[in-house]
């Protein structure tokens, strides 16, 4: 089994806490992304698994072995780095085989077979006798990945391996890495600051901020049920619309609008928080523009219309706050137009302003009726 387990793991640099008490279990064969902004601790977590950083306290296990004091080469891991780390004087064939020759007692024929298999899997079999300088960025990335594959590790560790590629090649390599993972089934821990990479590639995502674990969940859970305000604001492009509101009876009162809640939602909010001061969150794609106003709509003034192919992003003003709306490409209001905006209660998020916790994120939320609501 190649399950990876963190038990109360902490990393200190002097008096600075880089990673704060993480408990986490990555299942055998899972593809898990560590996602967060710069300085969040995600690379430190990866390097602790690899043995490139000491663990201040706690335990990390791979399978049934605690690996805290095991040398990196004996941990059963293979790492793919951001800068590829290829030997420029060696051919592709030698780059792929060098690690095995150095760390294993495999025969030359077995090593050659593994190299050929990995090269064929990655589509670089015609480049085995070239040196890295004769390869494109994507081909170099495939060599770096192949060097990890030939080791047949228990766990793949990948530290932002696609960050040096252009957008089109990055998309292609995401597909390639997913295909390789599906074929090999090796437990993979993948560090990225790119939410699109994490959302499209991962079985589960671990979100970190300032060394603190914020949420662990599937891409669907992370996106649709963010645990707190940080996750809600960090995940999604364009970002979630956020408004200061106050629970006033059965309504949310904000600057320039009022939104009536159903009885079931009011009960959930009151059971989940002790404050009436909240943050209301609505994703841009959950807003719609109607042709004419109703009692369920609010009025906003269009500032910018940004075409992005199949969609338009509408940036509008609502009582001095910017409102972002994602609509189909055939919806094209003019700059300065007043538009009628509507959304459904089932699509809202509410955050406790004291704890920043999503008041709907714990139990599954139910409503006793459909709200006849306006923002």
C-alpha positions as CSV (number, residue, x, y, z in Angstrom):
1,X,0.0,0.0,0.0
2,X,1.3,3.5,-0.8
3,X,-1.1,5.5,1.4
4,X,0.5,8.7,2.7
5,X,-0.4,9.8,6.2
6,X,0.3,13.0,8.1
7,X,-0.1,12.9,11.8
8,X,0.1,16.2,13.6
9,X,2.9,17.4,11.3
10,X,4.5,20.8,11.9
11,X,7.4,22.6,10.4
12,X,9.2,25.5,12.1
13,X,12.0,27.7,10.8
14,X,13.3,29.1,14.0
15,X,10.3,31.0,15.5
16,X,8.4,31.0,12.2
17,X,5.8,28.3,11.7
18,X,5.8,27.4,8.1
19,X,3.3,24.5,8.4
20,X,0.9,24.2,11.3
21,X,-0.2,20.8,12.7
22,X,-1.5,18.9,9.6
23,X,-3.5,15.7,9.9
24,X,-4.2,14.3,6.4
25,X,-4.5,10.9,4.7
26,X,-3.9,10.4,1.0
27,X,-5.3,7.1,-0.2
28,X,-3.4,4.5,-2.3
29,X,-3.7,5.5,-6.0
30,X,-5.1,9.0,-5.3
31,X,-4.1,12.1,-7.3
32,X,-4.0,14.9,-4.6
33,X,-3.1,18.5,-5.3
34,X,-1.6,20.8,-2.7
35,X,-3.0,24.2,-3.7
36,X,-2.5,27.7,-2.3
37,X,-0.9,31.1,-2.9
38,X,2.9,31.7,-2.6
39,X,4.0,31.2,0.9
40,X,1.2,28.9,1.8
41,X,3.4,26.0,2.8
42,X,2.5,23.6,0.0
43,X,6.0,23.0,-1.3
44,X,7.3,22.6,2.3
45,X,4.7,19.8,2.8
46,X,5.9,18.1,-0.4
47,X,9.6,18.5,0.5
48,X,8.9,16.9,3.9
49,X,7.4,13.9,2.2
50,X,10.5,13.7,0.0
51,X,12.9,14.1,2.9
52,X,14.3,17.4,1.6
53,X,13.0,19.2,4.7
54,X,13.2,17.9,8.3
55,X,9.9,17.5,10.2
56,X,9.8,19.6,13.4
57,X,7.1,17.5,15.0
58,X,4.6,14.8,14.1
59,X,4.9,11.8,11.7
60,X,4.7,11.1,8.0
61,X,4.0,7.6,6.9
62,X,4.1,5.9,3.5
63,X,2.2,2.7,3.7
64,X,3.0,1.1,7.1
65,X,6.4,2.9,7.4
66,X,7.1,6.0,9.3
67,X,9.6,7.8,7.1
68,X,10.7,10.7,9.3
69,X,14.2,9.3,9.7
70,X,14.5,7.4,6.4
71,X,16.9,8.7,3.8
72,X,15.1,10.2,0.7
73,X,16.4,7.6,-1.7
74,X,14.9,4.8,0.5
75,X,11.4,6.4,0.9
76,X,9.9,4.9,-2.3
77,X,9.3,8.3,-3.8
78,X,10.2,9.9,-7.2
79,X,10.1,13.6,-7.7
80,X,9.5,15.8,-10.7
81,X,10.8,19.4,-10.3
82,X,9.7,22.7,-11.7
83,X,13.0,23.3,-13.5
84,X,13.2,19.7,-14.9
85,X,16.7,19.2,-13.4
86,X,18.0,17.2,-16.4
87,X,21.7,16.5,-16.9
88,X,22.6,18.7,-20.0
89,X,25.6,16.5,-21.0
90,X,23.6,13.3,-21.0
91,X,21.3,11.9,-23.6
92,X,17.6,11.4,-22.9
93,X,18.3,7.7,-22.5
94,X,21.0,8.3,-20.0
95,X,18.9,10.9,-18.1
96,X,16.1,8.3,-17.8
97,X,18.4,5.5,-16.7
98,X,20.9,7.3,-14.5
99,X,18.9,7.3,-11.2
100,X,18.2,3.6,-11.5
101,X,21.8,2.8,-12.2
102,X,22.8,4.8,-9.1
103,X,20.2,3.6,-6.6
104,X,19.2,0.0,-7.7
105,X,20.9,-3.3,-8.4
106,X,18.7,-3.9,-11.5
107,X,20.4,-5.4,-14.5
108,X,21.2,-3.3,-17.6
109,X,18.6,-5.1,-19.6
110,X,15.9,-4.5,-17.0
111,X,16.8,-0.8,-16.9
112,X,16.8,-0.5,-20.7
113,X,13.4,-2.1,-20.8
114,X,12.0,0.3,-18.3
115,X,13.5,3.3,-20.2
116,X,12.0,2.1,-23.5
117,X,8.6,1.5,-21.9
118,X,8.5,5.0,-20.2
119,X,9.7,6.7,-23.4
120,X,7.0,5.0,-25.4
121,X,4.3,5.9,-22.8
122,X,5.4,9.6,-23.0
123,X,5.9,9.7,-26.8
124,X,9.6,10.5,-26.7
125,X,11.0,7.2,-28.0
126,X,12.4,9.0,-31.1
127,X,14.4,11.4,-28.9
128,X,16.3,8.9,-26.7
129,X,19.7,9.8,-28.3
130,X,19.2,13.5,-28.1
131,X,20.4,15.8,-25.4
132,X,18.1,18.2,-23.4
133,X,19.3,21.2,-25.4
134,X,17.8,19.7,-28.5
135,X,14.3,19.3,-27.0
136,X,11.4,21.6,-26.6
137,X,10.1,22.6,-23.1
138,X,7.3,20.0,-23.4
139,X,9.7,17.3,-24.4
140,X,12.0,18.1,-21.5
141,X,9.1,17.9,-19.1
142,X,8.3,14.5,-20.5
143,X,11.9,13.4,-19.9
144,X,11.7,14.6,-16.3
145,X,8.4,12.8,-15.8
146,X,9.8,9.6,-17.4
147,X,12.8,9.7,-15.1
148,X,10.3,9.4,-12.2
149,X,8.2,6.7,-14.0
150,X,11.2,4.3,-14.6
151,X,11.8,4.1,-10.8
152,X,8.3,2.6,-10.3
153,X,7.9,4.4,-7.0
154,X,5.3,4.1,-4.4
155,X,4.5,7.8,-4.6
156,X,5.1,10.5,-7.3
157,X,5.8,14.0,-6.0
158,X,5.4,16.8,-8.4
159,X,6.4,20.4,-7.6
160,X,4.7,22.8,-10.1
161,X,6.0,20.8,-13.0
162,X,4.0,22.7,-15.7
163,X,4.7,26.3,-14.6
164,X,7.4,26.9,-17.2
165,X,5.2,25.9,-20.1
166,X,3.0,28.1,-22.3
167,X,-0.8,27.9,-22.0
168,X,-1.5,25.5,-24.9
169,X,1.3,23.1,-24.0
170,X,0.4,23.3,-20.3
171,X,-3.2,22.2,-21.2
172,X,-1.8,19.3,-23.3
173,X,0.6,18.2,-20.5
174,X,-2.2,18.2,-18.0
175,X,-4.0,15.7,-20.2
176,X,-0.8,13.6,-20.5
177,X,-0.3,13.5,-16.7
178,X,-3.9,12.5,-16.1
179,X,-3.5,9.7,-18.7
180,X,-0.2,8.5,-17.1
181,X,-1.8,8.5,-13.7
182,X,-4.8,6.5,-14.9
183,X,-2.5,4.0,-16.6
184,X,-0.1,3.6,-13.7
185,X,-2.4,4.2,-10.7
186,X,0.5,5.5,-8.6
187,X,-0.3,7.7,-5.6
188,X,0.5,11.3,-6.7
189,X,1.0,14.4,-4.7
190,X,1.0,17.5,-6.9
191,X,1.9,21.0,-5.8
192,X,0.5,23.9,-7.8
193,X,-0.6,27.5,-7.4
194,X,-2.9,27.2,-10.5
195,X,-6.4,26.4,-9.4
196,X,-7.3,25.2,-13.0
197,X,-4.6,22.5,-12.8
198,X,-5.9,21.4,-9.4
199,X,-9.5,21.4,-10.4
200,X,-9.1,19.5,-13.6
201,X,-6.5,16.9,-12.5
202,X,-7.2,16.0,-8.9
203,X,-9.2,13.4,-7.1
204,X,-9.0,15.6,-4.1
205,X,-7.5,19.1,-3.4
206,X,-5.8,20.2,-0.2
207,X,-5.9,24.0,0.2
208,X,-3.3,25.7,2.4
209,X,-2.9,29.3,3.5
210,X,0.0,30.6,5.6
211,X,0.8,27.0,6.6
212,X,-2.7,26.2,7.8
213,X,-4.9,23.6,6.2
214,X,-8.1,25.3,5.0
215,X,-10.1,22.5,3.4
216,X,-9.7,19.0,1.9
217,X,-12.2,17.8,-0.7
218,X,-13.0,16.9,-4.2
219,X,-13.0,19.6,-6.8
220,X,-16.8,19.7,-6.7
221,X,-16.8,20.1,-2.9
222,X,-14.1,22.7,-2.9
223,X,-15.9,24.8,-5.5
224,X,-19.5,24.3,-4.5
225,X,-19.1,24.0,-0.7
226,X,-16.1,26.1,0.3
227,X,-15.4,25.6,4.0
228,X,-14.5,29.2,4.7
229,X,-14.2,32.7,3.2
230,X,-10.6,32.2,2.1
231,X,-11.4,29.1,0.0
232,X,-14.5,30.8,-1.5
233,X,-12.5,33.8,-2.5
234,X,-9.4,31.9,-3.7
235,X,-11.3,29.3,-5.9
236,X,-13.1,30.5,-9.0
237,X,-12.3,32.7,-11.9
238,X,-13.8,35.3,-12.0
239,X,-13.8,35.4,-8.2
240,X,-17.0,35.0,-6.1
241,X,-19.0,38.2,-5.5
242,X,-18.9,39.0,-1.8
243,X,-21.1,41.5,0.1
244,X,-21.4,42.6,3.7
245,X,-24.9,41.8,4.9
246,X,-26.9,41.6,8.1
247,X,-29.5,39.0,9.0
248,X,-32.6,41.1,9.7
249,X,-35.6,38.9,10.5
250,X,-36.0,36.7,7.5
251,X,-33.9,38.9,5.2
252,X,-30.3,39.7,4.4
253,X,-29.9,43.4,4.3
254,X,-26.9,44.8,2.4
255,X,-25.9,48.1,0.9
256,X,-28.5,48.9,-1.7
257,X,-30.3,45.6,-1.6
258,X,-32.4,43.2,0.5
259,X,-32.7,39.4,0.0
260,X,-35.5,37.5,1.5
261,X,-34.6,33.9,2.8
262,X,-36.8,30.9,3.1
263,X,-37.7,29.7,6.6
264,X,-35.4,26.7,6.3
265,X,-32.4,28.8,5.4
266,X,-33.0,31.2,8.2
267,X,-33.1,28.4,10.7
268,X,-29.9,27.0,9.3
269,X,-28.2,30.3,9.6
270,X,-29.4,30.9,13.2
271,X,-28.3,27.4,14.2
272,X,-24.9,27.8,12.7
273,X,-23.7,31.2,13.9
274,X,-24.2,33.6,16.8
275,X,-23.7,36.7,14.8
276,X,-26.0,38.6,12.5
277,X,-23.2,40.1,10.6
278,X,-22.4,37.9,7.6
279,X,-20.7,37.9,4.2
280,X,-22.9,36.9,1.3
281,X,-21.2,35.1,-1.6
282,X,-22.6,34.4,-5.1
283,X,-20.5,33.1,-8.0
284,X,-20.7,35.1,-11.3
285,X,-22.2,32.2,-13.2
286,X,-25.0,31.9,-10.7
287,X,-26.2,35.4,-11.6
288,X,-28.5,35.9,-14.6
289,X,-29.8,39.0,-16.4
290,X,-33.5,39.3,-17.1
291,X,-35.0,41.3,-19.9
292,X,-37.3,43.2,-17.6
293,X,-37.3,43.8,-13.8
294,X,-39.4,41.8,-11.4
295,X,-39.8,41.8,-7.6
296,X,-37.0,39.2,-7.5
297,X,-34.4,41.3,-9.3
298,X,-32.0,44.1,-8.4
299,X,-30.8,46.9,-10.6
300,X,-27.1,47.3,-11.5
301,X,-25.3,49.6,-13.9
302,X,-22.9,48.1,-16.5
303,X,-19.3,49.3,-16.4
304,X,-17.5,46.9,-18.7
305,X,-18.5,44.0,-21.0
306,X,-15.6,41.6,-21.5
307,X,-16.1,38.9,-24.2
308,X,-14.3,35.6,-23.5
309,X,-15.5,33.4,-26.3
310,X,-18.5,31.4,-25.3
311,X,-19.3,33.7,-22.4
312,X,-19.3,37.4,-21.6
313,X,-18.1,38.8,-18.2
314,X,-20.3,41.7,-17.2
315,X,-18.8,44.1,-14.6
316,X,-21.5,46.2,-13.0
317,X,-22.0,48.6,-10.1
318,X,-24.3,47.8,-7.2
319,X,-24.5,50.6,-4.6
320,X,-20.8,51.3,-5.1
321,X,-19.7,47.7,-5.1
322,X,-18.5,45.8,-8.2
323,X,-20.7,42.9,-9.3
324,X,-19.3,40.3,-11.7
325,X,-21.8,38.4,-13.9
326,X,-21.0,35.5,-16.2
327,X,-23.5,35.2,-19.0
328,X,-23.8,33.6,-22.4
329,X,-22.1,35.3,-25.3
330,X,-25.4,36.4,-26.8
331,X,-26.2,38.5,-23.7
332,X,-24.6,41.9,-24.6
333,X,-25.8,44.8,-22.5
334,X,-24.3,48.2,-23.3
335,X,-21.9,50.1,-21.1
336,X,-24.0,52.4,-18.9
337,X,-27.1,50.2,-19.2
338,X,-29.2,49.4,-16.1
339,X,-29.7,45.6,-16.0
340,X,-32.0,43.4,-13.9
341,X,-30.0,40.8,-12.0
342,X,-31.4,37.7,-10.4
343,X,-30.1,34.6,-8.6
344,X,-31.4,31.6,-6.8
345,X,-31.2,31.1,-3.0
346,X,-29.8,27.6,-3.5
347,X,-26.6,29.1,-5.0
348,X,-25.7,31.5,-2.2
349,X,-23.0,31.1,0.4
350,X,-23.0,32.8,3.8
351,X,-19.9,33.3,5.9
352,X,-19.7,34.1,9.6
353,X,-17.7,37.4,9.8
354,X,-16.1,36.4,13.1
355,X,-14.9,32.8,12.2
356,X,-15.1,33.2,8.4
357,X,-16.6,29.8,8.3
358,X,-19.3,28.9,5.7
359,X,-22.4,28.5,7.7
360,X,-23.7,26.0,5.1
361,X,-20.6,24.0,4.8
362,X,-21.1,21.4,7.5
363,X,-24.4,19.5,7.2
364,X,-26.2,19.3,3.9
365,X,-28.4,22.3,3.8
366,X,-32.2,21.9,3.1
367,X,-34.8,24.5,2.5
368,X,-38.5,24.1,3.4
369,X,-39.6,26.3,0.6
370,X,-38.4,28.1,-2.5
371,X,-37.7,31.7,-1.7
372,X,-39.4,34.4,-3.7
373,X,-36.2,36.4,-3.2
374,X,-34.5,39.5,-4.4
375,X,-30.9,40.4,-3.7
